[in-house]
Amino acid sequence: MNYLYLLLNLGSLSIPFLFSFHPKLKFYKLWKPLFKGIFVSMLLFIPWDIIFTVNEFWGFNDSYLLGLKLFHLPIEEWLFFICIPYACVFTHEALLYYFPKMILPTSVTKAVSLVLIISLAILAISNYNKWYTFINFTVASILLVIVVIKNLALLKTFYLTFLVMLIPFFVVNGILTGSFIKDEVVWYNNSENLHIRLFTIPVEDVAYAFSLILLCLLVMKQTQKNKQLT
């Protein structure tokens, strides 16, 4: 089934895209700052992806791919960095529209942020010899410091919406890593990670998704803020 990864991308995008034109949500009006956020996140995650693929820290099963590659990455992997952030940011915005009180107190947000930053930093340093673990948790901890300084209000909502996003995350990423199918779409070199799995998903993937979506949202919100000031 060489179109499975493509279907997962398009399936993740389909409903958020269709509901982007909902007369109440009007998510399409956020496309410009959203795609700026997606572009900036790709500037970080695509080179990271290429380097890890070339060094076989992870790789892709050709049985589930169309066979088109760009800079060593399947075309489906490029689409992943468009479709998944789009779907997740849509989910974030939709949840806040329908549940405007979905927000943490400032004190709780600061406390959670501090615990996460310290924990991620400790995990990164103590696993400096495992590249996926080290880079992943380092990026997440640094990004959190930046967001705490630049836009703490974003974290007051994102911590909660991200918990909701984890539901489709476990479905989509579960399939990519081997749940419900014969072989995984994406394989991992376990010597470069903690070798701890949530079902079939490396635990580092949760932090990876966290950073990918948070970076996209940070750029998006900063773009909106700058526009309001001009």
Backbone as a ProteinNet text record, in pm:
[ID]
protein_1_A
[PRIMARY]
MNYLYLLLNLGSLSIPFLFSFHPKLKFYKLWKPLFKGIFVSMLLFIPWDIIFTVNEFWGFNDSYLLGLKLFHLPIEEWLFFICIPYACVFTHEALLYYFPKMILPTSVTKAVSLVLIISLAILAISNYNKWYTFINFTVASILLVIVVIKNLALLKTFYLTFLVMLIPFFVVNGILTGSFIKDEVVWYNNSENLHIRLFTIPVEDVAYAFSLILLCLLVMKQTQKNKQLT
[TERTIARY]
86.6	0	89.5	144.3	246.2	191.9	62.8	6.1	-43.6	-5.9	-55.7	-12.4	116.5	164.3	95.3	75	4.5	-138.2	-205.7	-343.2	-350.2	-251.8	-249.5	-235.5	-150.9	-135.8	-264.7	-320.6	-441.9	-561.9	-566.9	-675.5	-669.2	-548.4	-531.2	-571.2	-547.5	-575.6	-720.3	-786.9	-915.9	-1022.6	-1053.3	-1159.8	-1122.7	-1000.6	-963.7	-971.3	-930.4	-935.5	-1079.4	-1167.9	-1307.8	-1374.6	-1344.5	-1406.7	-1336.8	-1230.1	-1165.1	-1257.2	-1358.7	-1450.9	-1583	-1584.8	-1704.3	-1733.7	-1859.4	-1891.9	-1861.2	-1853.1	-1820	-1669.2	-1604.3	-1460.7	-1378.4	-1409.8	-1338.5	-1186.5	-1145.2	-1003.1	-918.9	-978.9	-904.2	-844.5	-902.2	-849.4	-714	-679.7	-551.8	-445.2	-477.3	-384.6	-249.3	-249	-122	-26.2	-67.4	24.4	50	-50.2	-32.6	76.9	71.8	171.3	309.2	313.1	442.6	499.2	412.2	453.9	498.6	425.9	462.8	597.8	618.2	745.1	863.4	847.6	956.3	984.9	879.9	900.7	970.8	941.2	1008.5	1156.4	1190.3	1330.6	1413.9	1350.4	1420.2	1407.2	1284.8	1259.5	1299.7	1296.1	1336.9	1486.8	1575.8	1719	1747.2	1681.6	1692.9	1654.3	1543.4	1493	1591.4	1643.8	1738.2	1864.2	1919.7	2042	2019.2	1907.2	1878.4	1852.3	1791.4	1764.9	1895.1	1979.9	2108	2194.7	2189.3	2269.8	2199.9	2081.2	2004.7	1968.7	1939.7	1883.4	1735.6	1677.8	1545.3	1538.5	1432.8	1419.3	1277.5	1254.8	1119.6	1108.4	993.8	965.8	908.2	983	941.6	809.7	769.5	644.2	522.6	537.3	424.4	441.8	535.4	567.6	547.9	523.2	506.7	638.9	748.6	880.1	944.7	874.7	930.2	1005.4	1130.4	1211.3	1271	1289.9	1353.8	1450.4	1579.5	1682.7	1674.4	1664.8	1665.4	1534.2	1439.9	1314.1	1201.3	1116.5	999	910.1	842.8	754.4	646.3	609.7	510	559.8	690.8	748	744	767.4	752.8	608.4	513.1	372	334.1	399.8	374.3	390.7	493.2	522.9	430.8	341.4	237.3	102.3	69.7	-62.6	-82.6	16.1	-0.6	-4.3	88.5	75.3	-55.7	-99.5	-226.8	-339.6	-346.8	-453.6	-447.6	-326.4	-311.3	-342.7	-297.9	-328.4	-478.3	-540.1	-685.3	-753.4	-708.5	-765.2	-750.1	-632	-605.6	-704.3	-718.1	-805.5	-953.1	-992	-1131.8	-1168.7	-1079.3	-1104.7	-1120.6	-1036.8	-1045.4	-1169.5	-1217.2	-1339.9	-1460.6	-1469	-1584.8	-1572.4	-1448.3	-1426.2	-1333	-1383.5	-1299.4	-1240.5	-1298.3	-1245.4	-1141.5	-1099.7	-998.3	-860.6	-831	-708.8	-658.2	-528.9	-467.8	-434.7	-437.3	-391.9	-244.1	-204.2	-65.5	31.6	-2.2	86.9	107.6	0.9	10.8	93.7	70.1	144.7	294.1	330.5	471.7	532.4	456.4	506.1	526.5	427.8	438	556.4	570.1	679.2	814.7	829.6	956.2	990.8	891.4	912.8	952.5	883.2	912.9	1052.5	1086.6	1217.6	1330.2	1319.1	1422.9	1429	1312.1	1306.9	1363.9	1324	1373	1523.9	1571.1	1714.9	1794	1745.4	1812.9	1815.1	1702.4	1695.1	1789.5	1798.4	1887.4	2033.3	2072.8	2212.4	2252.3	2163	2195.2	2194.1	2142.6	2140.2	2207.4	2316.9	2388.2	2439.6	2452.3	2503.8	2394.3	2269.8	2156.2	2102.1	2127.8	2105.1	1959.2	1867.2	1726.7	1680	1715.8	1678.6	1741	1870.3	1943.6	1892.1	1885.1	1840.4	1694.3	1612.1	1469.1	1438.1	1493.2	1464.1	1535.5	1649.9	1718.4	1636.1	1586.8	1503.3	1377.6	1312.7	1188.9	1213.1	1322.1	1350.3	1383.8	1464.8	1500.6	1377.7	1296.8	1175.2	1082	1070.2	983.6	1033.5	1164	1219.6	1182.6	1196.1	1163.8	1016.5	929.4	785.1	745.3	804.6	776.2	809.8	919.6	962.8	878.2	852.7	787.4	635	577.4	430.7	379.3	385	338.7	191.1	114.1	-29.9	-57.6	29	11.6	17.1	108.5	122.2	2.8	-62.9	-179.2	-291.1	-293.9	-395	-335.3	-211.3	-151.3	-132.4	-97.2	-80.6	-208.5	-322	-450.2	-490	-475.5	-515.1	-423.5	-296.3	-203.6	-245.6	-302.1	-350.4	-460.5	-544.3	-649.4	-586.2	-486.5	-418.8	-352	-318.1	-251.4	-340.4	-471.1	-562.3	-542.1	-557.5	-527.8	-379.8	-292.3	-149.7	-120.5	-181.7	-156.3	-212.2	-316	-371.4	-279	-250.2	-169.6	-26.7	36.1	174.6	185.1	78.5	76.3	83.1	7.2	11	148.4	202.9	333.9	443	428.5	532	497.7	391	365.8	239.6	160.9	33.4	-66.3	-135.6	-244.8	-198.4	-68	-18.2	96.3	132.7	233.1	369.5	417.5	547.5	529.7	623.9	614.6	642.6	581.4	610.5	743.2	761.3	884.5	952.5	1079.2	1152.8	1256.2	1293.8	1387.4	1506.1	1622.5	1741.4	1737.1	1702.4	1680	1804.7	1921.4	2043.3	2055.1	1971.4	1974.8	1855.6	1779.4	1668.7	1660.1	1566	1554.3	1501.6	1453.8	1396.6	1276.8	1204	1079.9	965.6	870.8	761	626.9	547.6	407.7	328.6	292.7	243.4	359.6	351.7	464	540.2	501.2	555.3	670.4	788.2	897.6	854.2	887.9	843	892.4	1005.8	1059.2	965.8	883.7	794	692.3	658.5	563.3	625.6	752.8	822.7	844.6	869.2	888.2	761.7	647	519.7	492.2	522.5	504.2	581.5	708.2	792.4	747.6	713	670.6	548.5	449.2	324.6	343.3	417.5	437.7	515.4	618.1	695.4	607.4	526.1	435.8	338.6	283.4	188.8	257.3	378.4	451.3	472.8	519.4	542.9	411.3	308.5	177.3	124.4	131.1	80.4	164.5	296	382.8	354.3	325.9	291.3	161.2	62.2	-64.7	-44.8	39.4	66.4	134.4	232.1	303.7	211.1	117.3	22.9	-68.3	-108.2	-195.5	-126	8.2	84.5	113.3	98.6	127.4	2.6
-120.1	0	124.2	156	259.9	402.7	417.5	550.6	572.2	481.6	491.5	621.6	655.8	778	900.6	899.6	1010.1	1021.3	908.2	908.7	960.3	925.7	974.9	1126.8	1179.9	1325.7	1393.1	1342.9	1404.7	1384.7	1268.8	1243.3	1337.5	1364.4	1456.8	1598.3	1634	1769.4	1791.2	1687.4	1701.4	1773.4	1723	1782.9	1924.5	1947	2085.2	2180.8	2133.5	2221.2	2255.8	2156.1	2180.1	2274.6	2256	2339	2474.3	2495.3	2626.1	2735.3	2694.7	2789.9	2798.1	2738.5	2746.6	2894.5	2936.7	3079.6	3138.6	3054.2	3105.7	3103.8	2995.8	2983.6	3074.9	3072.2	3151.9	3135.7	3011.3	2982.9	3024.4	3030.2	3067.6	3207.5	3290.9	3425.1	3424.1	3310.4	3297.6	3232.3	3207.5	3134.7	3204.5	3334.2	3403.5	3386.5	3419.7	3397.6	3249.4	3164.5	3020.9	2966.4	3000.5	2946.8	3007.8	3124.9	3179.1	3093.9	3055.6	2968.6	2832.7	2776.7	2647.5	2657.5	2765.7	2784.5	2792.5	2870.4	2884.7	2751.9	2679.3	2549	2451.4	2460.7	2374.3	2408.9	2535.1	2575.7	2505.4	2471.3	2396.6	2246.6	2199.2	2056.5	1981.6	2047	1978.4	1947	2043.8	2008.8	1902.6	1912.2	1811.2	1675	1669	1545.5	1487	1573.7	1529.3	1469.5	1539.6	1493.6	1359.6	1345.6	1220.9	1106.2	1137.2	1033.8	987.2	1081.9	1048.8	964.4	994.9	922	798.5	768.7	648.7	644.6	761.7	765.8	728.1	751.3	701.2	687.3	627.2	608.2	571.3	542.3	523.7	392.7	330.1	203	231.1	195.1	224.8	158.2	57	-13.9	75.7	182.4	270.4	408.6	420.8	550.5	548.8	666.1	678	664.1	692.4	677.2	807.2	918.6	1050	1106.5	1152	1205	1339.8	1421.6	1551.9	1570.4	1584.8	1594.6	1478.3	1359.7	1234.8	1207	1299.8	1280.6	1246.8	1149.4	1120.1	1243.4	1258.6	1373.4	1375.9	1256.9	1247.2	1311.3	1300.7	1360.4	1513	1567.1	1711.9	1756.1	1677.2	1709.3	1701.1	1611.6	1596.3	1729.7	1805.3	1931.1	2045.2	2017.4	2112.4	2067.5	1942.3	1890.1	1881.5	1828.5	1807.7	1940	2034.1	2164	2235	2226.7	2289.1	2230.6	2098.2	2031.5	2063.8	2068.8	2092.8	2237.4	2331.6	2471.8	2496.5	2433.2	2442.8	2390.7	2277.2	2218.5	2313.5	2373.1	2470	2586.1	2643.8	2759.7	2723.2	2608.2	2565.2	2539.6	2475.9	2449.3	2579	2676.4	2803.3	2882.2	2862.1	2929.8	2874.6	2741.6	2678.3	2666.7	2672.7	2664	2778	2900.1	3017.1	3018.3	2942	2935.9	2825.2	2767.5	2661.7	2726	2768.4	2844.6	2818.7	2806.1	2781.7	2913.9	2916.4	3036.1	3062.6	3187.2	3223.8	3149	3138.6	3071.9	2925.1	2858.1	2716.7	2703.2	2792.1	2789.5	2805.7	2899.2	2921.4	2798.9	2739.2	2622.9	2503.9	2478.9	2369.2	2392.8	2516.2	2550.5	2525.9	2568.3	2550.7	2403.4	2323.7	2179.3	2115.2	2152.8	2096.1	2136.1	2263.2	2311.1	2237.4	2226.8	2159.2	2010.7	1947.3	1803.7	1772.4	1850.3	1828.7	1851.5	1955.4	1984.6	1871.1	1819.1	1708.9	1584.4	1555.2	1438.5	1453.7	1575	1599.4	1579.6	1642.3	1635.7	1493.4	1423.8	1288.3	1185.5	1226	1135.6	1201.4	1269.9	1342.2	1251.2	1122.5	1026.7	964.3	999.3	950.8	1070.1	1073.4	1195.2	1239.4	1147.3	1189.6	1244	1175.6	1220.9	1356	1368	1490.7	1611.3	1599.4	1712	1745.1	1644.5	1664.2	1740.1	1692	1754.4	1889	1904.3	2033.6	2139.6	2104.8	2197.6	2233.8	2134.6	2159.4	2250.7	2228.5	2310.3	2453.8	2471.1	2606.6	2679.5	2609.9	2670.5	2714.7	2633.5	2669.4	2795.5	2808.1	2928.9	3051.1	3038.7	3149.4	3188	3087.7	3115.7	3175.2	3127.7	3185.1	3334.4	3369.9	3510.3	3592	3534.2	3610.4	3610	3496.7	3485.6	3380.6	3413.7	3320.6	3287.3	3383.7	3362.7	3245.4	3223.6	3112	2979.1	2966.9	2842.4	2818.1	2923.9	2909.9	2832.7	2837.5	2761.4	2637.9	2650	2541.3	2414.6	2426	2305.7	2221.6	2287.4	2215.9	2165	2248.5	2204.5	2092.9	2096.4	1991.7	1855.9	1854.1	1728.2	1668.4	1754.7	1708.1	1659.8	1732.3	1693.5	1557.6	1517.2	1388.4	1271	1290.9	1182.9	1145.5	1240.5	1204.4	1174.9	1235	1208.4	1059.7	1000.2	859.2	769.8	817	739.6	748.1	870.6	890.2	842	887.5	848.3	700.7	649.6	506.3	423.3	463.1	392.7	408.1	529.7	553.3	467	439	362.6	214.7	169.2	25.9	-25.7	59	12.7	-15.8	-125.5	-161.7	-204.6	-199.4	-241.5	-341.3	-409.7	-516	-462.5	-360	-299	-149.2	-86.7	57.2	135.1	252.9	344	414.7	455.5	520.5	431.3	397.2	316.1	402.1	358.7	434.2	347	408.1	344.1	361.2	256.9	267.4	298.4	288.1	326	477	550.9	696.5	756.5	673.3	723.3	642.4	675.7	610.4	467.8	429.9	297.3	272.3	382.1	373.7	404.3	314	330.3	348.6	439.4	453.9	380.5	256.5	162.9	138.9	191.5	175.3	305.7	410.2	544.8	574.6	610.8	652.9	771.5	769.9	875.8	1012.4	1014.8	1142.4	1208	1127.8	1183.2	1280.5	1260.8	1352.3	1490.8	1495.9	1624	1684.4	1599.1	1643.8	1713.8	1651.6	1710.9	1839.3	1836.2	1953.5	2073.2	2052.8	2160.9	2208	2113.3	2146.6	2237.6	2202.2	2280.7	2410.5	2404.7	2525.8	2630.8	2590	2685.1	2749.7	2669.1	2719.9	2822.4	2790.9	2881.2	3009.1	2996.3	3114.4	3213.8	3164.1	3252.1	3311.4	3229.6	3274.5	3386.9	3367.5	3467.7	3594.7	3579.5	3695.8	3776.3	3705.9	3772.5	3851.4	3790.6	3859.1	3982.4	3966.5	4077.5	4192.1	4161.8	4264.3	4337.9	4263.3	4323.7	4421.9	4386.7	4474.4	4604	4597.1	4713.5	4809.3	4759.2	4844.2	4912.2
0	0	0	-117.1	-123.4	-111.4	-86.5	-68.2	74.9	167.3	305.2	372.2	363.2	428.4	369.8	238.4	173	225.3	238.9	289.9	433.2	515.5	653.1	655.7	568.7	559.7	515.7	406.1	350.5	442.4	507.6	601.6	720.9	768.8	881.6	843.9	718.9	671.4	631.3	584.1	516.2	598.2	716.8	797.9	843.4	897.6	932.8	814.1	696.3	579.1	544.4	541.7	506.9	606.7	735.4	837.8	854.2	777.9	779.4	726.9	649.5	589.4	666.2	785.3	869.6	898.1	882.2	895.9	1032.7	1135.6	1268.6	1293	1254.9	1279.7	1188.7	1058.2	958.2	972	985.2	1006	885.9	769.6	649.1	660.7	746.4	764.9	837.1	895.3	965.4	877.9	752.6	665.5	652.1	636	613.3	731.4	855.8	968.5	993.8	965.7	984.4	894.2	766.3	673.7	695.8	754	794.9	908.3	1002	1111.3	1062	966.6	908.6	839.2	765.1	693	790.3	896.3	993.8	1063.1	1096.9	1161.7	1068.1	939.7	842.3	829.4	849.5	843.4	949.1	1060	1165.3	1146.4	1123.7	1128.4	1001.5	886.7	763.3	763	791	798.7	903.5	1018.1	1123.4	1067.4	997.6	939.5	837.5	753.7	650	714.1	811.3	877.4	946.7	1013.6	1085	987.7	874.3	773.8	709.1	672.3	609.2	701.8	831.8	929.6	986.2	930.4	967.4	1115.6	1171.7	1306.3	1299	1183.6	1149.2	997.2	948.6	804.8	768	639.9	589	512.1	525.9	459.6	321.2	217.8	80.1	42.2	115.4	84.3	101.2	182.4	210.4	147.3	54.4	-5.7	-156.9	-213.3	-357.8	-432.1	-362.7	-423.6	-466.6	-447.9	-482.5	-363.1	-386.3	-276.9	-313.9	-211.4	-227	-110.6	-140.9	-37.6	62.3	8.5	84.6	159.2	155	225.9	128.5	163.5	80.8	70.2	-39.5	-57	50.5	99	206.3	335.6	359.4	480.3	472.2	354.1	335.1	361.4	309.7	331.1	478.9	551.6	695.4	767.2	730.5	799.2	756	664.8	626.9	682.5	656.7	693.4	844.6	915.9	1059.9	1136.9	1113.2	1181.2	1148.2	1021.9	984.5	1069	1073.8	1147.5	1296.4	1352	1495.8	1533.4	1452	1480	1465.6	1366.1	1352.6	1478.6	1528.4	1650.1	1767.8	1780.2	1887.4	1880.7	1762.9	1747.3	1765	1713.5	1725.7	1871.9	1945.2	2087.1	2165.2	2135	2207.1	2168.1	2044.7	2001.3	2076.2	2084.3	2147.1	2298.6	2348.3	2493.7	2536.6	2535.2	2563.3	2704.7	2794.9	2931.7	2947.8	2837.1	2839	2854.4	2975.7	2999.7	3141.5	3155.5	3285.5	3354.9	3486.2	3558.7	3530.6	3540.8	3513.3	3604.4	3731.5	3827.4	3792.1	3749.5	3711.7	3583.9	3489.6	3362.8	3387	3472.7	3504.5	3572.7	3664.8	3737.7	3643.7	3557.5	3461.3	3367.3	3322.9	3230.7	3295.2	3420.1	3491	3506.2	3545	3561.7	3428.6	3321.4	3190	3141.7	3157.4	3111	3182.6	3314.3	3392.3	3358.3	3349.2	3320.6	3183	3084.3	2947.9	2938.4	3007.7	3006.4	3071.1	3182.1	3250.6	3162.6	3099.6	3010.1	2892.2	2838.7	2724.8	2764.8	2874.6	2918.6	2957.7	3026.3	3072.7	2960	2844	2728.3	2607.7	2633.4	2528.3	2417.7	2447.6	2348.7	2263.1	2289.5	2210.1	2132.5	2002.9	1926	1921.1	1902.7	1894.5	2028.9	2135.6	2269.4	2300.8	2275.1	2308.5	2230	2098.1	2015.1	2043.5	2053.6	2072.8	2202	2313.4	2442.3	2457.7	2392.7	2394.9	2323.4	2204.1	2127.5	2205.6	2264.8	2340	2459.6	2532.1	2650.8	2612.3	2507.5	2462	2409.3	2331.6	2278	2390	2493.3	2606.3	2675.7	2692.3	2753.8	2670.5	2539.1	2448.5	2458.3	2460	2464	2598.9	2707.5	2839.3	2839.3	2776	2771	2673.7	2556.4	2448.8	2456.9	2497.4	2490.3	2588.8	2716.1	2819.9	2802.8	2752.5	2734.1	2640.5	2543.2	2451	2525.8	2619.1	2695	2787.2	2829.3	2918.1	2849.8	2717.8	2643.2	2575.6	2529.8	2452.4	2533.4	2660	2742.1	2742	2742.6	2746.1	2608.1	2507	2372.4	2321.9	2363.2	2320.5	2375.2	2495.2	2551.6	2464.3	2407.9	2316.5	2186.5	2137.4	2013.3	2024.2	2145.2	2162.8	2122.1	2120.7	2081.7	1934.4	1839.5	1700	1677.9	1759.3	1747.9	1767.5	1868.7	1895.1	1784.4	1717.7	1606.3	1485	1441.2	1320.4	1341.2	1449.3	1472.4	1509	1567.3	1597.3	1470.1	1369.4	1240.4	1176.3	1181.1	1120.5	1184.4	1312	1382.6	1398	1330.6	1324.8	1388.6	1450.8	1507.3	1395.4	1406.4	1315.2	1176.2	1147.1	1015.9	1034.9	927.8	935.9	974.8	905.9	934	951	1020.2	1042	913.7	903.4	793.3	820.4	945.7	989.8	1092.6	1068.2	1164.6	1236.7	1357.2	1439.3	1479.8	1483.2	1536.6	1688.2	1759.5	1903.4	1984.3	1923.1	1994.7	2007.2	1932	1935	2009.2	2079.2	2160.3	2289.8	2374.4	2504.8	2495.7	2376.7	2356.2	2448.5	2476	2553.5	2458.4	2449.1	2353.6	2424.6	2371.3	2410.9	2303.9	2332.4	2231.2	2133.1	2011.3	1917.9	1897.4	1968.1	1945.6	2040.4	1987.8	2076.4	2161.9	2289.2	2379.6	2333.6	2264.8	2214	2113.2	2045.5	1943.8	2002.9	2130.2	2194.9	2206.2	2249.5	2259.2	2121.1	2022.6	1883.9	1833.8	1854.6	1813.5	1891.2	2019.6	2105.9	2049.5	2016.4	1965.5	1827.4	1741.5	1605.3	1606.3	1684.3	1687.3	1764.1	1874.2	1954.4	1876	1803.8	1722.7	1616.7	1551.7	1448.6	1508.7	1624.3	1690.1	1738	1788.6	1837.2	1723.8	1610.4	1494.8	1446	1443.1	1398	1488.2	1619	1713	1709.8	1693.3	1686.5	1559.9	1450.5	1324.9	1339.8	1404.9	1428.3	1516.7	1618.8	1711.4	1639.1	1556.7	1481	1384.3	1325.5	1232.1	1303.6	1426.1	1502.9	1543.5	1558	1599.2	1485	1361.5	1245.2	1192.5
[MASK]
++++++++++++++++++++++++++++++++++++++++++++++++++++++++++++++++++++++++++++++++++++++++++++++++++++++++++++++++++++++++++++++++++++++++++++++++++++++++++++++++++++++++++++++++++++++++++++++++++++++++++++++++++++++++++++++++++++++

